[in-house]
Amino acid sequence: MVRTITKALPITEEQCEELWSAVKEALELAFSGDSQLPGGSRFYGFRISTKDLCGVSQATANSRHKQPSSAPRSASDCVSPKDRFGLDARPSVTADMVQRADDPSVFYSENEVMGFLKGDLSSTDAYALPKIPTFSRESQIPVPTRLSMMQSYIRALGYNYFKTPFWDIRKSASLRKLMTMAKEMTLFALPIKCLEATVLGVYLTHNMDVQRIPLSFKSVCEGNVYRHIVLVIRHQSKYGALGLSRRDDLMYKALRYDTLEDLILDYKEAYESNWHRLQKIKLGLPVPHDLSSNDKLPWKHISISLDNGWSLEVSKSLESYLRLIRMM
């Protein structure tokens, strides 16, 4: 599958062939032989643009196997595969790009990409990449509906199955820096993991009258340790969560739980149904709504061990925690 991020200007047949040739060579250099998804389908993406109609076509290739630490912030920040991946790419792919884009599209073959560059979409199955749901603070759309739409957007970005993420999320970063990165996620629409989804959830809900609380999990399956995180949403007297996972029952939870304990127990049951034993949970403090805050995101406030099961002590710890956040 090939995902294009921008559409090129209308170009001649010869320039189209030249552009595609440059992209293919860059992709071949950027990929190693094991860049395969489960099931054998090759999974990669690239960004295309042209500066003018008569100069050399320019493109950047983003490998989904050897990813950069973070995606470029703008078209002018794009670099060649040699700079990005340490590869000796020929022909060189320049960084001086002018973005003249229509709606981004997804393509499944070389012919579809070629048709798109030539302006012929009649024989393609191209469709627009997911668009971010936006609401004003005075929006009359119910909060549960808005959260469902936000989750649909997060899920539409897709899960990044490779070990290296496209976005280098550092928990020591300020909220402002993380929100800037979240905005870039919406611009580039690349696949994400659970940590990026949590940061994106904070960004999407910043103007909503809800509490947002990071909830982390540590589980064990067949001797291997797994970590996961979601964003708990508290609105009035109900709880839910936004997130992303390989498992449907370990991410989004509708805003319908009467207590935080009920929500976490639902996750615990989901872990058990996926043959995992939940060892520990961590809860942060409510995230500030100020996107320009230089404070760190409060990832962890309490850590609760579940090695002895869901004991009375666990319930007491949660109740003590809830008393604290109700005062915030």
Stockholm file with secondary structure:
# STOCKHOLM 1.0

chainA/1-328         MVRTITKALPITEEQCEELWSAVKEALELAFSGDSQLPGGSRFYGFRISTKDLCGVSQATANSRHKQPSSAPRSASDCVSPKDRFGLDARPSVTADMVQRADDPSVFYSENEVMGFLKGDLSSTDAYALPKIPTFSRESQIPVPTRLSMMQSYIRALGYNYFKTPFWDIRKSASLRKLMTMAKEMTLFALPIKCLEATVLGVYLTHNMDVQRIPLSFKSVCEGNVYRHIVLVIRHQSKYGALGLSRRDDLMYKALRYDTLEDLILDYKEAYESNWHRLQKIKLGLPVPHDLSSNDKLPWKHISISLDNGWSLEVSKSLESYLRLIRMM
#=GR chainA/1-328 SS CEEESSCCCCCCHHHHHHHHHHHHHHHHHHCCTTCBCTTSCBCEEEEEECSCSSSCCEEEEECSSSCCSSCCSSGGGCCCHHHHHSCCCSSCCCSCCCCCCCSCEEESSHHHHHHHHTTCCTTCCCCBCCCCCCCCTTCCSCHHHHHHHHHHHHHHHCBCCSSSCSSCCCTTSBHHHHHHHHHHHHHHCCCBCHHHHHHHHHHHTTTSSSEEEEEEEEEEETTEEEEEEEEEEEETTEEEEECCCSSGGGSCEEEEESSHHHHHHHHHHHHHHTTCEEEEEEECCCCCSCTTCCSBCCCCSEEEECTTCSCHHHHHHHHHHHHHHHTC
#=GC SS_cons         CEEESSCCCCCCHHHHHHHHHHHHHHHHHHCCTTCBCTTSCBCEEEEEECSCSSSCCEEEEECSSSCCSSCCSSGGGCCCHHHHHSCCCSSCCCSCCCCCCCSCEEESSHHHHHHHHTTCCTTCCCCBCCCCCCCCTTCCSCHHHHHHHHHHHHHHHCBCCSSSCSSCCCTTSBHHHHHHHHHHHHHHCCCBCHHHHHHHHHHHTTTSSSEEEEEEEEEEETTEEEEEEEEEEEETTEEEEECCCSSGGGSCEEEEESSHHHHHHHHHHHHHHTTCEEEEEEECCCCCSCTTCCSBCCCCSEEEECTTCSCHHHHHHHHHHHHHHHTC
//
